[in-house]
Amino acid sequence: MCGIVGYEGTREACDILIEALSRLEYRGYDSAGIALLGQGTIHIERRKGKVEELRKIVSGAALKGSIGLAHTRWATHGVPSERNAHPHRAGDVVVVHNGIIENYLALKQRLKRAGHVFMSDTDTEVIPHLIADYAEKGRNFTDSVRLALKDLKGSWAIGVLKESERTLVAAKNQSPLIVGIGDGEYFIASDIPAIINRTDRFIFLEDNDMAIFRGRDMRLTNVDGEEVVREVRQVRWTTAMAEKGGYSHFMLKEIFEQSRAISDTLLGRAREEEGEVEFEGVDLPDLAGIRKIWMVACGTSHHACMIGRHMIETNLRIPVETDLASEFRYRDPIVSPGDLFISVSQSGETADTIAAMRDARSRGARTLSICNVLGSTLAREADSVVFTHAGPEIGVASTKAFTTQIAVMFLLMLFIGRKLGTFGCRDVRERLREIRAIPRKVQSVLDTTRSIEAAAERYMSFRNFLFLGRGINFPTALEGALKLKEISYIHAEAYAAGEMKHGPIALIDESMPVVCVSPADRTYKKTCGNMEEVMARKGNIILISDDETHEMAARAAQVIVVPRTIYELQPILSMVPLQLFAYHIANLLGTDVDQPRNLAKSVTVE
């Protein structure tokens, strides 16, 4: 992984591809490369490091060609290096690839016995060698690609060029790939923002699809060579939506977009006057038969699931189990037919989450996905899907995806409660009134960014942080710690406040800031007791609360007050200052906020 782009048309491809690569930088990467076919020869350039380094090389080389491929790599096999960067070549076949080839070692040994010589440590390099091997045996180009793909086990999105033919082939299996349709030209990309400035018409390839581009024509087949038909969809994202909009970083822009994003999430769904929630296309028959709900995700989305569990269990009294998608399949979960399995992912392409959903479906569960990207794998494969409508999220550290996921879970809780008769119209109306006020309250927190920046200046030199919360505030603490560590590289961990005395308390002294998420809810008194324990050990308390008169406010080192809302929605308002706190510390330290080291935006491998 991480990013693929391709072009076939009448214009010079080089600048188009380099610009598209730069629009995929948010996905995280360690090297970049480009292949251009011009006058019967493929020219390849690869560089470790940033796309800008590649741009300098190709601009000086004056590369020509109206068909080509480019790639940003995030290492999964083989260290980051120029020789491991894509594109990879075997004879006159050139390939870029996202995903993981699980049987590459066996394929590599087979090809070596046939005389093939490998130049890299990657799993990807077996693909061009397989294609070249079939071509040497008399197969034509597209048949060689098909046969090679049938040999592969794992996940792949690929672009393929052959020097002796002016043909570009794209194909996918369990890794995202889209086709952009222009005026007499075609684009391929891993993600919409790469080419949204070029077209608003897209085809979302499905597993085992092949797109064959030749002479400004496109054919769609499956790997068996059978013609397939895919819908052309119009995506109304503007170019500006994928740009920084005057902010220093995408992450800051996306933090400040949360008020609007949550409003968009509610649009057309929260019918306050009728006391109803409506989800277009969501079909959940026999809700009364649901004995258990599963909520499975990775990272930030998993924290949102933990909040969703509190909402549903507290209000609907339906058992909910949350699980990390990467762990779900490996404990042989007891999923029963009729269980509702909810998978959550910003991109809709998180490999572990997709695999978990497929496993749950095989056990008879009904599936629903919550995601942000139209046409993504989760959106296509789940029985029902609810989109967060957060818009493009470019920064690797998730912000508006998290808060809109919480908003969707709240609406989903009301939707199910209304269908079951747990909530009447009046109950739903009152709760919808609360969530409709959230965008305004989020904006009021955003308006305090200067004071939060001042707090960041005070704490930027500390190297360890502890985050505490109870009940629904514990996932907020987890997410706050994750935000700080992933963009500032400062060690931070979160604990349920009641667990502090079972180990972490040994670490607390005057050099340990302790962030306490403590609104005036049912956990208030117990959390105050935990803060007393911190104070007794000279810890620095940073208090996040909706209560200006909080009994610990006078003794806390820092107090950040947020607006008050109902229990289920308070995590949204508590999280916004923690996002800003993490951002300002990272920015003051000079880290790469939008593309933190070693991280990728869309984790499309298991």
C-alpha angles and dihedrals in degrees: 000000000000127000135355129187131171139175137199119176145085101293128083104277101204100080092038092055096044091050091048090051090053088055089056095052090100089072091069124244145175103210141012139206145176137204122198127187112211130157093351096307130101114218117199129195124180132177137180110233133025130002087243089068090054091047091056092053097048095043089057093046094055091219116199131204140106096219126056153127134233135185145188114209133211106189120250099147118026127013121282105277142129093258091052093047120104144280098069123196139205114178106312095340120100125188140185117192143184121195137038127291103213096192097043095119093057091045091048092053091049092051093045090055087054090055102263117148120211125212102188142044094236131115088223095070092071089068099065089041091053091049092047090048093055091045090054087055091059103267119138120245101265093042089050090054092048094050091047092051091052088057093056125095117194135032127323145165109182143179118201133193128184118203096217094051131052091226133122120199125193125185139165145197122175092338123087123257130161136190120222117205118212134167103296091335140084135211133195124200144161092232139020099243090064092069106014089111089058102047144353095209118092143173115207105213117223128218113296092012119140124199114199118196119193128157095346091308127112130207124189119206139150123246089271090061095251117142115250132190122220128184118252107226129198115224114197099203111132124220089247090059089066096047132079097256095214097312122124092239139012089241093059091046090052093048088055092046092062096094091056093038093056090048089053090049090056095044112120092355107071103069098182099175093054094040090234140123118214126195114186112226096007109133114183107161122187095019088166088067095059109116097171140015123210121203112191131175145123133256116333092005089056090056088053088052090054089055090047090054091057091050096049099040093045096048107025101030091223115140111249126192120195121199140174107253091224090059101036100088096042098066097052093241119218099241114168129204108269096030113133112236115197117193118193127198133146093217097032086224103087102137098213092049092049091049091049092051092050090050092050092049090052087057092054102263123145110238133219125173130204111202144139104227124082113224095018120144095256091048092052099042103042119091088236134008135201115198119212092212090212093143124229114338108201104168112089091227106076118232118146091032088062097050094043090049088056089049091051091048090052091051090046090052089053092045093053092041091053092048091049093046092242089121127042124208091267092052092051093044092055093049093046088054088058096050092045087060093053098085090055091047092048088054091053089056091048089054088064094060092117093060091046090051088053089053089050090054089053094052104031093101095057114101101198131047133182121204121200134188140149131221113343089357093065094075087049089055090049091052092046091053091047092052092051097047098043098053104027097035088227115140110252132163135179131217136181099260093238090057094058092092090054094073118316092074087075089069098052120111137122091294094058117085110205116203109206119194101203119155120172095271137118091293095052101103095044092049090050087057090054091050090053087057090052092049091050087061095047094252119162108243120208104191123205109190145143090221118088089189094051107155091234096047096093092054100038116104091225131014124196113186120202130186119274125248137153121305096258095053101039092093090068092057094040092050099055096069090046089055091050092045092053092044095051093047091050092046092049090050091051098237123154095266098184096042109030116193118274093007132111128199098221113036101202097167129071 
